[in-house]
Amino acid sequence: MDLFRISSFGFRIFALRPFSWFHRCARESPKAGPTDKPSKRWHERTSVTLCVAAALVTLGFGFIHVITGVTSPYELPFDIVPKSRFGYRETWVRAQRIQVLPYVVATRKYPRGVEALQRAGYLPSGPEFEARVMAEQRESTQRWQAEFEAALGRSERPWQDQMQAQGPTSPPDPQDARACNLRGVALARQGEYQAALAEFTRAIRRDPTCVDAFCNRALVYAALGNLGPAASDLAKVVEIRPTCVEAYVRQARLHAAIHEHDKAIADLTKAIEIDPQCAEAYFQRSLVHYARGTYEEALDDVRQVQSLRLPVPSGLLEALRAASEPHQVETLRSTSR
């Protein structure tokens, strides 16, 4: 009896074990059906993340300048400076390219880059520094001008000696325009500039086409620092004598002195149209192009000067070499030898 119970209990265990194993396998096995989705590949899983990261990086460049060609305080070959305002202009700042440029040209061509370099301490700044740079540029231009005039065989003359004085017709009339002009020249050479201006103005009233009076009054105005009225008088001269090359060149120098570069280039271009062999007009135009940062045009005018068998000041060539492609200026230097 006991044996039968034991054997029957064992039979029940044996009989239920296959069915329990079947149910366990069925419960653990994945269900197959139309709702199954294939697993995503790695690039599908990361595409959204990469797009978001790229968008954040692009947005971040709108807030920073990346300065190359320097050594940062952390000994890195670049530096990062926050922008003063959001934008993507001049995000990458080439320090070496900007540092070799004349300061005035660099501020016009790369204003944000210069600002970033100054804030990071890679360029000096301040009104005193800018005033000193402007003074140095004027001194360089005056030195190049003097060297070129010496090459032309001209001796530097005081402006009083450049005044034009043609005597009056006989019998002399004290109120004649030429007589007024002569008195103005004498007063200017004595240092009586206001009285000289009054005489030149009186001469112009007597004869509105008196070119000598306009030229002389322009010289006095320029000596007193009134460049605007001086340019206006020279404009009147070219209006009366539209083929006067010297008047165009003088007017261009005044326009360049007050930073009206477009007008200066127009004056010099007109002078060259009248006289294609005017080396001074080519040289003055090269200086204007250099001041405004158009170096290719400056190089073209320098070539024209050299084609007329005249030397170009070495300082100007060095400045152009620093501001443009080196091989172009090296060609010019070899030509000038």
ZADO-1210 file (C-alpha; in nm, 4 decimals, padded with zeros to 6 digits):
<atoms>
<atom x="00.0000" y="00.0000" z="00.0000" code="MET" pos="1"/>
<atom x="00.2743" y="00.2413" z="00.0918" code="ASP" pos="2"/>
<atom x="00.4730" y="00.1396" z="-00.2134" code="LEU" pos="3"/>
<atom x="00.1754" y="00.2022" z="-00.4338" code="PHE" pos="4"/>
<atom x="00.1345" y="00.5536" z="-00.2907" code="ARG" pos="5"/>
<atom x="00.4941" y="00.6364" z="-00.3442" code="ILE" pos="6"/>
<atom x="00.4953" y="00.5066" z="-00.6999" code="SER" pos="7"/>
<atom x="00.1734" y="00.6880" z="-00.7840" code="SER" pos="8"/>
<atom x="00.3138" y="01.0154" z="-00.6413" code="PHE" pos="9"/>
<atom x="00.6286" y="00.9731" z="-00.8507" code="GLY" pos="10"/>
<atom x="00.4193" y="00.9107" z="-01.1572" code="PHE" pos="11"/>
<atom x="00.2296" y="01.2325" z="-01.1027" code="ARG" pos="12"/>
<atom x="00.5519" y="01.4324" z="-01.0703" code="ILE" pos="13"/>
<atom x="00.6919" y="01.2739" z="-01.3826" code="PHE" pos="14"/>
<atom x="00.3693" y="01.3326" z="-01.5678" code="ALA" pos="15"/>
<atom x="00.3420" y="01.7059" z="-01.4711" code="LEU" pos="16"/>
<atom x="00.7122" y="01.7931" z="-01.5258" code="ARG" pos="17"/>
<atom x="00.7044" y="01.8000" z="-01.9110" code="PRO" pos="18"/>
<atom x="00.3954" y="02.0229" z="-01.9097" code="PHE" pos="19"/>
<atom x="00.5448" y="02.2689" z="-01.6577" code="SER" pos="20"/>
<atom x="00.8656" y="02.2872" z="-01.8618" code="TRP" pos="21"/>
<atom x="00.6601" y="02.3571" z="-02.1725" code="PHE" pos="22"/>
<atom x="00.4695" y="02.6422" z="-02.0049" code="HIS" pos="23"/>
<atom x="00.7908" y="02.7953" z="-01.8702" code="ARG" pos="24"/>
<atom x="00.9544" y="02.7913" z="-02.2122" code="CYS" pos="25"/>
<atom x="00.6476" y="02.9361" z="-02.3715" code="ALA" pos="26"/>
<atom x="00.6373" y="03.2151" z="-02.1121" code="ARG" pos="27"/>
<atom x="01.0071" y="03.3029" z="-02.1494" code="GLU" pos="28"/>
<atom x="01.0271" y="03.2836" z="-02.5302" code="SER" pos="29"/>
<atom x="00.9681" y="03.6180" z="-02.7207" code="PRO" pos="30"/>
<atom x="00.6436" y="03.6496" z="-02.8960" code="LYS" pos="31"/>
<atom x="00.6620" y="03.6791" z="-03.2704" code="ALA" pos="32"/>
<atom x="00.4026" y="03.8739" z="-03.4548" code="GLY" pos="33"/>
<atom x="00.3290" y="04.1680" z="-03.6790" code="PRO" pos="34"/>
<atom x="00.4101" y="04.4191" z="-03.3991" code="THR" pos="35"/>
<atom x="00.7826" y="04.3253" z="-03.3832" code="ASP" pos="36"/>
<atom x="01.0206" y="04.6172" z="-03.4768" code="LYS" pos="37"/>
<atom x="01.3772" y="04.5630" z="-03.6008" code="PRO" pos="38"/>
<atom x="01.6509" y="04.7106" z="-03.3807" code="SER" pos="39"/>
<atom x="01.7993" y="05.0456" z="-03.4978" code="LYS" pos="40"/>
<atom x="02.1503" y="05.0648" z="-03.6351" code="ARG" pos="41"/>
<atom x="02.4153" y="05.2728" z="-03.4619" code="TRP" pos="42"/>
<atom x="02.4075" y="05.5627" z="-03.7073" code="HIS" pos="43"/>
<atom x="02.0296" y="05.5830" z="-03.6786" code="GLU" pos="44"/>
<atom x="02.0525" y="05.5974" z="-03.3034" code="ARG" pos="45"/>
<atom x="02.3213" y="05.8753" z="-03.3068" code="THR" pos="46"/>
<atom x="02.2003" y="06.0918" z="-03.5996" code="SER" pos="47"/>
<atom x="01.9741" y="06.3053" z="-03.3844" code="VAL" pos="48"/>
<atom x="02.2454" y="06.3509" z="-03.1249" code="THR" pos="49"/>
<atom x="02.4966" y="06.4529" z="-03.3891" code="LEU" pos="50"/>
<atom x="02.2556" y="06.7052" z="-03.5422" code="CYS" pos="51"/>
<atom x="02.1892" y="06.8621" z="-03.2044" code="VAL" pos="52"/>
<atom x="02.5613" y="06.8771" z="-03.1262" code="ALA" pos="53"/>
<atom x="02.6389" y="07.0376" z="-03.4658" code="ALA" pos="54"/>
<atom x="02.3676" y="07.2972" z="-03.4106" code="ALA" pos="55"/>
<atom x="02.5069" y="07.3831" z="-03.0671" code="LEU" pos="56"/>
<atom x="02.8614" y="07.4143" z="-03.2028" code="VAL" pos="57"/>
<atom x="02.7449" y="07.6373" z="-03.4889" code="THR" pos="58"/>
<atom x="02.5529" y="07.8535" z="-03.2461" code="LEU" pos="59"/>
<atom x="02.8522" y="07.8736" z="-03.0153" code="GLY" pos="60"/>
<atom x="03.0775" y="08.0153" z="-03.2908" code="PHE" pos="61"/>
<atom x="02.8460" y="08.3144" z="-03.3041" code="GLY" pos="62"/>
<atom x="02.9625" y="08.4112" z="-02.9543" code="PHE" pos="63"/>
<atom x="03.3418" y="08.3643" z="-02.9797" code="ILE" pos="64"/>
<atom x="03.6474" y="08.4652" z="-03.1808" code="HIS" pos="65"/>
<atom x="03.9057" y="08.1937" z="-03.2463" code="VAL" pos="66"/>
<atom x="04.2471" y="08.3619" z="-03.2689" code="ILE" pos="67"/>
<atom x="04.5112" y="08.1618" z="-03.4552" code="THR" pos="68"/>
<atom x="04.8828" y="08.2258" z="-03.4819" code="GLY" pos="69"/>
<atom x="04.9255" y="08.3072" z="-03.1120" code="VAL" pos="70"/>
<atom x="05.0194" y="08.1246" z="-02.7942" code="THR" pos="71"/>
<atom x="04.7480" y="08.1441" z="-02.5322" code="SER" pos="72"/>
<atom x="04.8136" y="08.1737" z="-02.1566" code="PRO" pos="73"/>
<atom x="04.7462" y="07.7988" z="-02.1440" code="TYR" pos="74"/>
<atom x="05.0284" y="07.7310" z="-02.3938" code="GLU" pos="75"/>
<atom x="04.7838" y="07.6483" z="-02.6726" code="LEU" pos="76"/>
<atom x="04.8465" y="07.7487" z="-03.0371" code="PRO" pos="77"/>
<atom x="04.5192" y="07.9430" z="-03.0419" code="PHE" pos="78"/>
<atom x="04.3053" y="08.1519" z="-02.8132" code="ASP" pos="79"/>
<atom x="03.9317" y="08.2106" z="-02.7691" code="ILE" pos="80"/>
<atom x="03.7840" y="08.5535" z="-02.6988" code="VAL" pos="81"/>
<atom x="03.4134" y="08.6314" z="-02.6490" code="PRO" pos="82"/>
<atom x="03.2577" y="08.8515" z="-02.9154" code="LYS" pos="83"/>
<atom x="03.1231" y="09.1913" z="-02.8244" code="SER" pos="84"/>
<atom x="02.8029" y="09.1056" z="-03.0116" code="ARG" pos="85"/>
<atom x="02.6555" y="08.7960" z="-03.1706" code="PHE" pos="86"/>
<atom x="02.7459" y="08.7233" z="-03.5313" code="GLY" pos="87"/>
<atom x="02.9646" y="08.5154" z="-03.7578" code="TYR" pos="88"/>
<atom x="03.1830" y="08.7856" z="-03.9136" code="ARG" pos="89"/>
<atom x="03.5548" y="08.7390" z="-03.8468" code="GLU" pos="90"/>
<atom x="03.4996" y="08.4349" z="-03.6275" code="THR" pos="91"/>
<atom x="03.8447" y="08.3087" z="-03.7235" code="TRP" pos="92"/>
<atom x="04.1049" y="08.5791" z="-03.6561" code="VAL" pos="93"/>
<atom x="04.4485" y="08.5347" z="-03.8139" code="ARG" pos="94"/>
<atom x="04.6683" y="08.7297" z="-03.5765" code="ALA" pos="95"/>
<atom x="04.9823" y="08.7232" z="-03.7888" code="GLN" pos="96"/>
<atom x="04.7959" y="08.8529" z="-04.0908" code="ARG" pos="97"/>
<atom x="04.6528" y="09.1472" z="-03.8990" code="ILE" pos="98"/>
<atom x="04.9668" y="09.2311" z="-03.7018" code="GLN" pos="99"/>
<atom x="05.1765" y="09.2942" z="-04.0139" code="VAL" pos="100"/>
<atom x="04.9228" y="09.5405" z="-04.1572" code="LEU" pos="101"/>
<atom x="04.9386" y="09.9129" z="-04.0901" code="PRO" pos="102"/>
<atom x="04.7096" y="09.9813" z="-03.7988" code="TYR" pos="103"/>
<atom x="04.4799" y="10.2164" z="-03.9902" code="VAL" pos="104"/>
<atom x="04.4388" y="09.9643" z="-04.2717" code="VAL" pos="105"/>
<atom x="04.3844" y="09.6765" z="-04.0289" code="ALA" pos="106"/>
<atom x="04.1056" y="09.8598" z="-03.8465" code="THR" pos="107"/>
<atom x="03.9265" y="09.9212" z="-04.1759" code="ARG" pos="108"/>
<atom x="03.9708" y="09.5731" z="-04.3159" code="LYS" pos="109"/>
<atom x="03.9351" y="09.3641" z="-03.9972" code="TYR" pos="110"/>
<atom x="03.7565" y="09.5847" z="-03.7404" code="PRO" pos="111"/>
<atom x="03.6263" y="09.3001" z="-03.5244" code="ARG" pos="112"/>
<atom x="03.9509" y="09.1068" z="-03.5471" code="GLY" pos="113"/>
<atom x="04.1517" y="09.4080" z="-03.4311" code="VAL" pos="114"/>
<atom x="03.9080" y="09.4610" z="-03.1447" code="GLU" pos="115"/>
<atom x="03.9408" y="09.0962" z="-03.0394" code="ALA" pos="116"/>
<atom x="04.3215" y="09.1097" z="-03.0512" code="LEU" pos="117"/>
<atom x="04.3226" y="09.4277" z="-02.8439" code="GLN" pos="118"/>
<atom x="04.0887" y="09.2851" z="-02.5823" code="ARG" pos="119"/>
<atom x="04.3050" y="08.9734" z="-02.5598" code="ALA" pos="120"/>
<atom x="04.6231" y="09.1781" z="-02.5267" code="GLY" pos="121"/>
<atom x="04.7805" y="09.0770" z="-02.8584" code="TYR" pos="122"/>
<atom x="04.7598" y="09.4351" z="-02.9935" code="LEU" pos="123"/>
<atom x="04.8019" y="09.7612" z="-02.8050" code="PRO" pos="124"/>
<atom x="04.5022" y="09.9893" z="-02.7816" code="SER" pos="125"/>
<atom x="04.3882" y="10.3249" z="-02.6551" code="GLY" pos="126"/>
<atom x="04.3473" y="10.6736" z="-02.8018" code="PRO" pos="127"/>
<atom x="04.7116" y="10.7638" z="-02.7411" code="GLU" pos="128"/>
<atom x="04.8266" y="10.4578" z="-02.9319" code="PHE" pos="129"/>
<atom x="04.5927" y="10.5317" z="-03.2229" code="GLU" pos="130"/>
<atom x="04.7063" y="10.8948" z="-03.2376" code="ALA" pos="131"/>
<atom x="05.0687" y="10.7806" z="-03.2429" code="ARG" pos="132"/>
<atom x="04.9973" y="10.5356" z="-03.5252" code="VAL" pos="133"/>
<atom x="04.8223" y="10.8027" z="-03.7303" code="MET" pos="134"/>
<atom x="05.1176" y="11.0370" z="-03.6791" code="ALA" pos="135"/>
<atom x="05.3607" y="10.7655" z="-03.7870" code="GLU" pos="136"/>
<atom x="05.1611" y="10.7021" z="-04.1024" code="GLN" pos="137"/>
<atom x="05.1608" y="11.0726" z="-04.1903" code="ARG" pos="138"/>
<atom x="05.5354" y="11.0893" z="-04.1311" code="GLU" pos="139"/>
<atom x="05.5921" y="10.7863" z="-04.3534" code="SER" pos="140"/>
<atom x="05.3813" y="10.9331" z="-04.6316" code="THR" pos="141"/>
<atom x="05.5630" y="11.2665" z="-04.6103" code="GLN" pos="142"/>
<atom x="05.8994" y="11.0890" z="-04.6166" code="ARG" pos="143"/>
<atom x="05.8042" y="10.8833" z="-04.9221" code="TRP" pos="144"/>
<atom x="05.6738" y="11.1991" z="-05.0878" code="GLN" pos="145"/>
<atom x="06.0023" y="11.3817" z="-05.0254" code="ALA" pos="146"/>
<atom x="06.2053" y="11.0865" z="-05.1581" code="GLU" pos="147"/>
<atom x="05.9968" y="11.0699" z="-05.4728" code="PHE" pos="148"/>
<atom x="06.0224" y="11.4439" z="-05.5357" code="GLU" pos="149"/>
<atom x="06.3986" y="11.4158" z="-05.4950" code="ALA" pos="150"/>
<atom x="06.3943" y="11.1395" z="-05.7555" code="ALA" pos="151"/>
<atom x="06.2076" y="11.3779" z="-05.9853" code="LEU" pos="152"/>
<atom x="06.4853" y="11.6334" z="-05.9341" code="GLY" pos="153"/>
<atom x="06.2675" y="11.8707" z="-05.7357" code="ARG" pos="154"/>
<atom x="06.3985" y="12.0497" z="-05.4330" code="SER" pos="155"/>
<atom x="06.1586" y="12.0877" z="-05.1431" code="GLU" pos="156"/>
<atom x="06.0323" y="12.4442" z="-05.1456" code="ARG" pos="157"/>
<atom x="05.8366" y="12.6351" z="-04.8823" code="PRO" pos="158"/>
<atom x="05.4754" y="12.6811" z="-04.9777" code="TRP" pos="159"/>
<atom x="05.5252" y="13.0582" z="-04.9966" code="GLN" pos="160"/>
<atom x="05.7645" y="13.0050" z="-05.2883" code="ASP" pos="161"/>
<atom x="05.4994" y="12.8059" z="-05.4717" code="GLN" pos="162"/>
<atom x="05.2647" y="13.1042" z="-05.4933" code="MET" pos="163"/>
<atom x="05.1842" y="13.2347" z="-05.8382" code="GLN" pos="164"/>
<atom x="05.2247" y="13.6079" z="-05.9043" code="ALA" pos="165"/>
<atom x="05.1777" y="13.7654" z="-06.2421" code="GLN" pos="166"/>
<atom x="05.2226" y="14.1401" z="-06.2609" code="GLY" pos="167"/>
<atom x="04.9390" y="14.3709" z="-06.3627" code="PRO" pos="168"/>
<atom x="04.9134" y="14.5232" z="-06.7074" code="THR" pos="169"/>
<atom x="05.0286" y="14.8797" z="-06.7561" code="SER" pos="170"/>
<atom x="04.9192" y="15.1254" z="-06.6518" code="PRO" pos="171"/>
<atom x="04.8875" y="14.9546" z="-06.3101" code="PRO" pos="172"/>
<atom x="04.5496" y="14.9729" z="-06.1450" code="ASP" pos="173"/>
<atom x="04.5486" y="14.9316" z="-05.7630" code="PRO" pos="174"/>
<atom x="04.2077" y="14.7670" z="-05.7833" code="GLN" pos="175"/>
<atom x="04.3054" y="14.5294" z="-06.0626" code="ASP" pos="176"/>
<atom x="04.2754" y="14.1580" z="-05.9802" code="ALA" pos="177"/>
<atom x="04.6419" y="14.0993" z="-06.0575" code="ARG" pos="178"/>
<atom x="04.7456" y="14.3866" z="-05.8306" code="ALA" pos="179"/>
<atom x="04.5350" y="14.2462" z="-05.5484" code="CYS" pos="180"/>
<atom x="04.6914" y="13.9074" z="-05.6046" code="ASN" pos="181"/>
<atom x="05.0431" y="14.0551" z="-05.5884" code="LEU" pos="182"/>
<atom x="04.9662" y="14.2300" z="-05.2607" code="ARG" pos="183"/>
<atom x="04.8279" y="13.9032" z="-05.1238" code="GLY" pos="184"/>
<atom x="05.1478" y="13.7178" z="-05.2162" code="VAL" pos="185"/>
<atom x="05.3617" y="13.9811" z="-05.0427" code="ALA" pos="186"/>
<atom x="05.1477" y="13.9692" z="-04.7297" code="LEU" pos="187"/>
<atom x="05.1553" y="13.5879" z="-04.7182" code="ALA" pos="188"/>
<atom x="05.5348" y="13.5864" z="-04.7394" code="ARG" pos="189"/>
<atom x="05.5433" y="13.8315" z="-04.4483" code="GLN" pos="190"/>
<atom x="05.3213" y="13.6055" z="-04.2382" code="GLY" pos="191"/>
<atom x="05.0132" y="13.8285" z="-04.2624" code="GLU" pos="192"/>
<atom x="04.7861" y="13.5407" z="-04.3594" code="TYR" pos="193"/>
<atom x="04.4461" y="13.6940" z="-04.2842" code="GLN" pos="194"/>
<atom x="04.5321" y="14.0104" z="-04.4778" code="ALA" pos="195"/>
<atom x="04.6611" y="13.7931" z="-04.7630" code="ALA" pos="196"/>
<atom x="04.3350" y="13.5991" z="-04.7724" code="LEU" pos="197"/>
<atom x="04.1448" y="13.9260" z="-04.7914" code="ALA" pos="198"/>
<atom x="04.3521" y="14.0415" z="-05.0899" code="GLU" pos="199"/>
<atom x="04.3086" y="13.7114" z="-05.2729" code="PHE" pos="200"/>
<atom x="03.9340" y="13.7258" z="-05.2107" code="THR" pos="201"/>
<atom x="03.9283" y="14.0833" z="-05.3430" code="ARG" pos="202"/>
<atom x="04.1139" y="13.9709" z="-05.6546" code="ALA" pos="203"/>
<atom x="03.8622" y="13.6923" z="-05.7141" code="ILE" pos="204"/>
<atom x="03.5755" y="13.9386" z="-05.6821" code="ARG" pos="205"/>
<atom x="03.7418" y="14.1644" z="-05.9396" code="ARG" pos="206"/>
<atom x="03.8029" y="13.8690" z="-06.1728" code="ASP" pos="207"/>
<atom x="03.6169" y="13.5387" z="-06.0993" code="PRO" pos="208"/>
<atom x="03.8493" y="13.3620" z="-06.3443" code="THR" pos="209"/>
<atom x="04.1742" y="13.4681" z="-06.1730" code="CYS" pos="210"/>
<atom x="04.3385" y="13.1273" z="-06.1409" code="VAL" pos="211"/>
<atom x="04.6456" y="13.2645" z="-05.9615" code="ASP" pos="212"/>
<atom x="04.4313" y="13.4073" z="-05.6802" code="ALA" pos="213"/>
<atom x="04.2449" y="13.0789" z="-05.6348" code="PHE" pos="214"/>
<atom x="04.5715" y="12.8813" z="-05.6234" code="CYS" pos="215"/>
<atom x="04.7350" y="13.1211" z="-05.3789" code="ASN" pos="216"/>
<atom x="04.4340" y="13.1356" z="-05.1496" code="ARG" pos="217"/>
<atom x="04.4265" y="12.7537" z="-05.1489" code="ALA" pos="218"/>
<atom x="04.7921" y="12.7485" z="-05.0389" code="LEU" pos="219"/>
<atom x="04.7229" y="12.9866" z="-04.7495" code="VAL" pos="220"/>
<atom x="04.4140" y="12.7921" z="-04.6438" code="TYR" pos="221"/>
<atom x="04.6152" y="12.4685" z="-04.6447" code="ALA" pos="222"/>
<atom x="04.8930" y="12.6282" z="-04.4403" code="ALA" pos="223"/>
<atom x="04.6354" y="12.7357" z="-04.1824" code="LEU" pos="224"/>
<atom x="04.4861" y="12.3858" z="-04.1719" code="GLY" pos="225"/>
<atom x="04.1621" y="12.4776" z="-04.3507" code="ASN" pos="226"/>
<atom x="04.1817" y="12.1932" z="-04.5999" code="LEU" pos="227"/>
<atom x="03.8160" y="12.2001" z="-04.6998" code="GLY" pos="228"/>
<atom x="03.8185" y="12.5585" z="-04.8331" code="PRO" pos="229"/>
<atom x="04.1564" y="12.4901" z="-04.9949" code="ALA" pos="230"/>
<atom x="04.0103" y="12.1943" z="-05.1844" code="ALA" pos="231"/>
<atom x="03.7149" y="12.4087" z="-05.2923" code="SER" pos="232"/>
<atom x="03.9483" y="12.6725" z="-05.4385" code="ASP" pos="233"/>
<atom x="04.1400" y="12.4071" z="-05.6318" code="LEU" pos="234"/>
<atom x="03.8115" y="12.2667" z="-05.7579" code="ALA" pos="235"/>
<atom x="03.7412" y="12.6121" z="-05.8974" code="LYS" pos="236"/>
<atom x="04.0820" y="12.6099" z="-06.0666" code="VAL" pos="237"/>
<atom x="04.0131" y="12.2836" z="-06.2513" code="VAL" pos="238"/>
<atom x="03.6722" y="12.4186" z="-06.3442" code="GLU" pos="239"/>
<atom x="03.8351" y="12.7205" z="-06.5078" code="ILE" pos="240"/>
<atom x="04.1256" y="12.5202" z="-06.6514" code="ARG" pos="241"/>
<atom x="04.0023" y="12.1626" z="-06.6971" code="PRO" pos="242"/>
<atom x="04.3355" y="12.0486" z="-06.8431" code="THR" pos="243"/>
<atom x="04.5544" y="12.1715" z="-06.5550" code="CYS" pos="244"/>
<atom x="04.7218" y="11.8511" z="-06.4335" code="VAL" pos="245"/>
<atom x="04.8990" y="12.0216" z="-06.1435" code="GLU" pos="246"/>
<atom x="04.5684" y="12.1473" z="-06.0035" code="ALA" pos="247"/>
<atom x="04.4223" y="11.7954" z="-06.0090" code="TYR" pos="248"/>
<atom x="04.7282" y="11.6566" z="-05.8304" code="VAL" pos="249"/>
<atom x="04.7186" y="11.9281" z="-05.5620" code="ARG" pos="250"/>
<atom x="04.3473" y="11.8814" z="-05.5122" code="GLN" pos="251"/>
<atom x="04.3968" y="11.5054" z="-05.4762" code="ALA" pos="252"/>
<atom x="04.6591" y="11.5562" z="-05.2052" code="ARG" pos="253"/>
<atom x="04.4179" y="11.7748" z="-05.0098" code="LEU" pos="254"/>
<atom x="04.1371" y="11.5196" z="-05.0445" code="HIS" pos="255"/>
<atom x="04.3732" y="11.2461" z="-04.9268" code="ALA" pos="256"/>
<atom x="04.4739" y="11.4571" z="-04.6247" code="ALA" pos="257"/>
<atom x="04.1106" y="11.4788" z="-04.5109" code="ILE" pos="258"/>
<atom x="04.0575" y="11.1060" z="-04.5852" code="HIS" pos="259"/>
<atom x="03.8334" y="11.1610" z="-04.8886" code="GLU" pos="260"/>
<atom x="04.0072" y="10.8835" z="-05.0773" code="HIS" pos="261"/>
<atom x="03.7461" y="10.8337" z="-05.3471" code="ASP" pos="262"/>
<atom x="03.7669" y="11.1990" z="-05.4493" code="LYS" pos="263"/>
<atom x="04.1465" y="11.1854" z="-05.4447" code="ALA" pos="264"/>
<atom x="04.1520" y="10.8819" z="-05.6723" code="ILE" pos="265"/>
<atom x="03.9050" y="11.0498" z="-05.9090" code="ALA" pos="266"/>
<atom x="04.1278" y="11.3604" z="-05.9271" code="ASP" pos="267"/>
<atom x="04.4419" y="11.1593" z="-05.9972" code="LEU" pos="268"/>
<atom x="04.2682" y="10.9422" z="-06.2527" code="THR" pos="269"/>
<atom x="04.1601" y="11.2575" z="-06.4362" code="LYS" pos="270"/>
<atom x="04.5174" y="11.3882" z="-06.4267" code="ALA" pos="271"/>
<atom x="04.6417" y="11.0603" z="-06.5761" code="ILE" pos="272"/>
<atom x="04.3793" y="11.0788" z="-06.8496" code="GLU" pos="273"/>
<atom x="04.5099" y="11.4244" z="-06.9415" code="ILE" pos="274"/>
<atom x="04.8766" y="11.3222" z="-06.9163" code="ASP" pos="275"/>
<atom x="04.9400" y="10.9442" z="-06.9226" code="PRO" pos="276"/>
<atom x="05.3116" y="11.0111" z="-06.8567" code="GLN" pos="277"/>
<atom x="05.2532" y="11.1966" z="-06.5283" code="CYS" pos="278"/>
<atom x="05.4579" y="10.9876" z="-06.2864" code="ALA" pos="279"/>
<atom x="05.3575" y="11.2041" z="-05.9898" code="GLU" pos="280"/>
<atom x="04.9893" y="11.1242" z="-06.0470" code="ALA" pos="281"/>
<atom x="05.0627" y="10.7500" z="-06.0505" code="TYR" pos="282"/>
<atom x="05.2719" y="10.7787" z="-05.7358" code="PHE" pos="283"/>
<atom x="05.0143" y="10.9860" z="-05.5480" code="GLN" pos="284"/>
<atom x="04.7420" y="10.7418" z="-05.6472" code="ARG" pos="285"/>
<atom x="04.9508" y="10.4508" z="-05.5167" code="SER" pos="286"/>
<atom x="04.9752" y="10.6296" z="-05.1801" code="LEU" pos="287"/>
<atom x="04.5983" y="10.6794" z="-05.1700" code="VAL" pos="288"/>
<atom x="04.5337" y="10.3149" z="-05.2566" code="HIS" pos="289"/>
<atom x="04.7775" y="10.2109" z="-04.9854" code="TYR" pos="290"/>
<atom x="04.6026" y="10.4321" z="-04.7297" code="ALA" pos="291"/>
<atom x="04.2626" y="10.2828" z="-04.8114" code="ARG" pos="292"/>
<atom x="04.3924" y="09.9233" z="-04.8180" code="GLY" pos="293"/>
<atom x="04.3510" y="09.8468" z="-05.1908" code="THR" pos="294"/>
<atom x="04.6958" y="09.6990" z="-05.2350" code="TYR" pos="295"/>
<atom x="04.6523" y="09.5452" z="-05.5792" code="GLU" pos="296"/>
<atom x="04.5711" y="09.8871" z="-05.7238" code="GLU" pos="297"/>
<atom x="04.8642" y="10.0384" z="-05.5347" code="ALA" pos="298"/>
<atom x="05.0957" y="09.7785" z="-05.6880" code="LEU" pos="299"/>
<atom x="04.9617" y="09.8544" z="-06.0355" code="ASP" pos="300"/>
<atom x="05.0431" y="10.2244" z="-05.9928" code="ASP" pos="301"/>
<atom x="05.3883" y="10.1420" z="-05.8564" code="VAL" pos="302"/>
<atom x="05.4525" y="09.9366" z="-06.1696" code="ARG" pos="303"/>
<atom x="05.3496" y="10.2335" z="-06.3804" code="GLN" pos="304"/>
<atom x="05.5992" y="10.4543" z="-06.1964" code="VAL" pos="305"/>
<atom x="05.8737" y="10.1997" z="-06.2536" code="GLN" pos="306"/>
<atom x="05.7802" y="10.1702" z="-06.6207" code="SER" pos="307"/>
<atom x="05.8579" y="10.5429" z="-06.6477" code="LEU" pos="308"/>
<atom x="06.2122" y="10.4662" z="-06.5237" code="ARG" pos="309"/>
<atom x="06.1649" y="10.6249" z="-06.1843" code="LEU" pos="310"/>
<atom x="06.2576" y="10.4646" z="-05.8504" code="PRO" pos="311"/>
<atom x="05.9944" y="10.3916" z="-05.5878" code="VAL" pos="312"/>
<atom x="06.0812" y="10.4661" z="-05.2230" code="PRO" pos="313"/>
<atom x="06.2018" y="10.1517" z="-05.0517" code="SER" pos="314"/>
<atom x="05.9842" y="10.2217" z="-04.7469" code="GLY" pos="315"/>
<atom x="05.6710" y="10.2071" z="-04.9596" code="LEU" pos="316"/>
<atom x="05.7821" y="09.8777" z="-05.1123" code="LEU" pos="317"/>
<atom x="05.8450" y="09.7332" z="-04.7672" code="GLU" pos="318"/>
<atom x="05.5016" y="09.8432" z="-04.6520" code="ALA" pos="319"/>
<atom x="05.3384" y="09.6871" z="-04.9569" code="LEU" pos="320"/>
<atom x="05.5346" y="09.3676" z="-04.8989" code="ARG" pos="321"/>
<atom x="05.3957" y="09.3479" z="-04.5471" code="ALA" pos="322"/>
<atom x="05.0415" y="09.4109" z="-04.6639" code="ALA" pos="323"/>
<atom x="05.0207" y="09.2004" z="-04.9805" code="SER" pos="324"/>
<atom x="05.1630" y="08.8894" z="-05.1409" code="GLU" pos="325"/>
<atom x="05.5413" y="08.8816" z="-05.0888" code="PRO" pos="326"/>
<atom x="05.6321" y="08.7501" z="-05.4334" code="HIS" pos="327"/>
<atom x="05.4605" y="09.0426" z="-05.6043" code="GLN" pos="328"/>
<atom x="05.6646" y="09.3033" z="-05.4195" code="VAL" pos="329"/>
<atom x="05.9836" y="09.1030" z="-05.4596" code="GLU" pos="330"/>
<atom x="05.9278" y="09.1334" z="-05.8361" code="THR" pos="331"/>
<atom x="05.8892" y="09.5084" z="-05.7963" code="LEU" pos="332"/>
<atom x="06.2073" y="09.5341" z="-05.5910" code="ARG" pos="333"/>
<atom x="06.4074" y="09.3441" z="-05.8506" code="SER" pos="334"/>
<atom x="06.2642" y="09.5715" z="-06.1219" code="THR" pos="335"/>
<atom x="06.3608" y="09.8880" z="-05.9364" code="SER" pos="336"/>
<atom x="06.7259" y="09.7858" z="-05.9052" code="ARG" pos="337"/>
</atoms>
